[in-house]
Amino acid sequence: MFIVMTGSKNFLGSEKSLTMKIGSNGKRVTHVIVTLTPADTYDMEFLRVRSTKNGITRDLVKSVCGVYCDQLQDEFAAATGLYTRL
């Protein structure tokens, strides 16, 4: 359901993080990185990745630290404008 509602694709996971490309949104965020911290909270980075004539540009749109698991959806919606609940 999350994939359909957000247009997410190109998932890349590791032991402590998940990176994904998301569909078009009003805030022009293209990629999200969610990382599990030792404090059992999450850090979220919202990026705008684009190609230019000089290569690829990676701009940090928003970074949120210390997010609890029940706050992930709200932080995602606030940063991207994409809602993950019906």
Beta strands, then each sheet from edge to edge (+ up, - down):
strand 1: 9-13
strand 2: 17-21
strand 3: 31-36
strand 4: 42-52
strand 5: 55-67
sheet 1: 1+ 2- 3+ 4- 5+
end
